[in-house]
Structures are given as C-alpha cells and as structure tokens.
Amino acid sequence: MSSFETPHDTGRGFGLSSREVQVIGGASILMAINIVLMYVITETPLAQVNDYLFAAPILGVIVYGVAIMGGELIAERGVKGGDMGIAFVGMVVLQLVFGIFGAGVLRFAPPETHLTILGITAVVTALMTAVISGYVYARSKTFENWGTYSMVGFIGGVVAILIGTFVPAVLPIGFVLIFLGFLFRLGYEIWQVRDHRNASVALQTIGVYIAVAGVFVHVLQLVMRYVLSQE
C-alpha cells in the first residue's frame, strides 16, 4: 500500500483546500470508472477468474495482493519519474484487478440486480468513507499508527486465509481482518491528505483510490449476500 513520508503538520478543521478537492475528486473519478468496469466485465469470461483463483482461497489472495501492489508501484514510479505512460499502465492494472474481482463477485447475482447491488455498495462505501474522513479531520492528532494497524490487518488476514484454505471455518476471520486492513488504510491515506500538504496530489489520489476500492469490494460481497437473501 501507499506510504510516502513527509514532515508532519497535524492540523484540525473541516475546510478543504483545492489540493484536497483534487485528491478526493480524482479518487472518486477512478472509483466511478472501476464501478462501470465491474459492471461491464460481468458479461465477459474475465468474470470467471475468481472461480479458478479462489478454488484455493490463499492463491486468490496472493495473486490479487501481488497484482494490487504491482499496479500501485508501477503507477507511483511513473508519477515520481514524470512518465505518465508508465503511470497510466499502473492505473490500468489497478482498474483491471479491482474490476475483475468485483465482477467475479457480482456475477453470482441475477443480471437485473447488478445495478442495484453496485448502487447500494457505492452509497454504503461513500458513507463509510465520510465517517472515517470526518473522524480524521475532527481529531487533532497523527494517524500514522493506522498504517501499522492496516498492515497488521492484511498480514493477519492472509494468515487466517492460509489456515482457512484447509479449515474453511477460519475464512470469515480472514475476510474481516483484510476488510479492517483497508478501513485503517483509508483512514491513514485521508490523514496523509490532511496533513502532508506538500505531497504529490497524484500519489495521494492513488493511495486514496486503492483504499476506497478495497473497502468497496468488501462491502460489495456483504451487500450482494444481503440482496440475494431477500430474493
């Protein structure tokens, strides 16, 4: 996940600067594109990728984890090096990774419910993001430790899913831990936007987008289960 250290300047307040608006707007646009991509991919063979990868849950987690890290590193390298071509390639990788995963989840629901499920997921994710953002902006403190909590969640989640590959009852624990990992990462990235005012807008946009996308695909799974249970 994204981590770029700059001098701390912890402030407080809810007014958004033009830089913050650019980051939030950019991440929102990237997420909107991703949602459309998920919807489109459900009608393609790519939607079946999850079936093969998650036949052994730990394999799916490793492949997607490596793909997300790879896409992020490529995008950040392009931004830092001033090569927008490389940055674009990294973003394409990230869009495809989250798009394919989301489509793989969505395809199990009837086609007529896809837009409803995506819409509900978008609203819930936006509300969760607003709550976390409000908390971060309301507290005059550093949230650097949330980056550590996030990493602990990811590592714990991978370990739980490794065990769950052989003991299925443990799999939900892995889901919860990785979900928490993305939630803490989202808070960490929002803190970066709030306090690291000299950081690159593009890098911060990438960080926020990845965190939001990670939360989105987890909420998507919960919303889909709920909607299907009401059928």
N, C-alpha and C positions, 0 to 999 in steps of 0.2 A: 504494500500500500504506500500511498504518497507520504513522504516525510522530508521536508526541506526546512532546515533550521535557519532562523533569522533572529535578531535580537528581540527580546520580549518587550512589549509595551502594552501591558494589560490595562485596558480602559473599560468604561461602562457606559451604556447608553443604547438606545434603540434606533437612532438616526442612521440611515445607510448612506455611505459615501457613493460616489459614482463608480469607484472601483468595485465596491461590494455589489452594486447593482449589476455590473458587468459579469462578475463571477456567478451570481445567482441566475441571471438571465441566460448566460452561456450554458451552465449546467442544466437548466430547465429545458433549453432547446435540444441539447444532446439526449436528455431523458425522453423528450417527446418523440424524437426520431427513433429511439430504441423501442418505444411502445408500438409505434407503427410497424417497425421491423418485426417485432414479435408476432403481430397480427398477420403480417404477410407470410412469414416463414412457416406458420402453421399449415399452410397449403402446399408446402414443399417437402421433399424427402428429408431435408435437414431437421425437421421436427422430430424425426425418429432417432436422432443421435443419442439422446438421453437413454433410450432403451438399451443401447449397446454399452454405453459407458457405465450406467448405474446398475448393470447386471451384477457388478461388484461395486458397491457404493464407494469404497475408498478410491477406486480407479477414477470414477467420475469426479470426485472432489479434487484429486490430484491434477487431473487433466484441466479442469476448469480453473483451478487455482493457479497453475503454471501459465495458462493462457491469459488470465487477467493480469498477472504480474508482468508477463512478457509484453502485452499490449501497452501497459502503463509505462514500462521502461522505454519502449520504443517511442511512444508519444512524448515523454518527458525529454528524451535525448534529442528529438527533433526540435522541441521548443528551445531547449538550452543552447543548441547548436545553431539556431536560426534557420533550420531546414524544415520548412513547412511540409515538404513532401514526405519526409520521414514521420513528422508529427501526424500527418493525415493517415499514413499507414497504421500507426499505433492506434489511432481512434477507430479506424475501420475494424481492426482486430477486436477492440473492446466492444464495439457495437455488435459485431457478429457473435462474440462469446455470450454476452447477455441476451442478445436476440434469440440465439439458438436455444439457450437454456430455457428462457421464458416460453418460447414456442413449444418446447418439449413438455413443459408443464401444462400449458393451455390446451394442447391438442386432445387431452383426455376428456375435455368438456364438450358438449354439443356445440357445433359451429354457431348456432343462433345465440349462444350465451357468451361468446368470446368478447364482444364489445362491452357487455355489461360487467364481466369479470375484470377486464382491463380498466374500465372506468372506476369501478369501486376501489380497485387496488391503487389507482392513481390518487384518488381522494384520500384514502387511508394513509398512504405514504406521505402525501403533502401535509396532512395533519400531524403525523409523527415528526416530520422534518420541522414543522412550525413550532411544535412543543419543545424539541431539542434546541432549536435556534433561540427561542425565547428564553430558555433556561441559561444557555451560554451567554447571551447578551445581558441577562439580568444580573449575572454574578460577576463581581469584580475580582476575578481570580484566574489563575492559569489552569488550562485543561490539558496540559501536556501529558499528565498521567493517564488520560483517556486513551492516548495512543498505546500505552503499555497494556491497559485493560483490553483494548481491541486485539492486540497481538496474542494475549493470553487466551482470549475467546477463540481466536482462529486455531491456535495450536491445540487447545483443549478439544475443540470441535473435530479436528482431524483425527486426534487420538480416539475420541469416542466413536467416530465413524469407522475407523480401522477395527475397533473392537466389535462394533455393530455389524460389520460385514460378516462376522462369524456368529455374533449373538444379536439378532435383529432387535431385541427389546431395548438395546442401548442406542439405536439410531436416532430416536427423538431427542436424546440428550445432545447429540452432535448437531442436530438442526438448531436447537435452542442456543447452543454456545456460539455457533457461527453467526446466527442472527444477531446475538448480542455483540459479537465482534464488529459487525457492520454498523450497528447503532452507536457503539462507542467511537468507531472510526468517523462516523458522520459528525458527532459532537466535536471530535478532535479537528476535523477539517474546517468546521464552522469557526472554531476558535482560531485556527490559522488565518482565516479570512478576517476575523475581527481584529486580531492583534498584530499580525505580521503585514503591516501596511506597505512595506517595500518589496514584498514577494511578487513574483510574476503572476499576473492575472490569469494567464493561460495555464500555468501549473496548478494554481488554486482551483480553477474551473475543472480541470481533470480530476483532482482529488475529490472535490465535492460530488462530481458526477458519478464516479466509481462507488462512493459510499452510498449515494441515493439509489443507484442501480442495484447494489447489493441488498439494500433494505427492500426495494421494490420486488425483486424476485422471491424473497422470503414471504412477504405479505401476499404475493400472488398465489403461492401454494396454499396459504391459510384461507384466503377468500374463495379460491376455487373449491376447496373442500366444503366450505360453508354453503356456497351456492348449489353445489351438487346435492348436498344433504337436504336441501329444500325442494328438490325435484319430486 
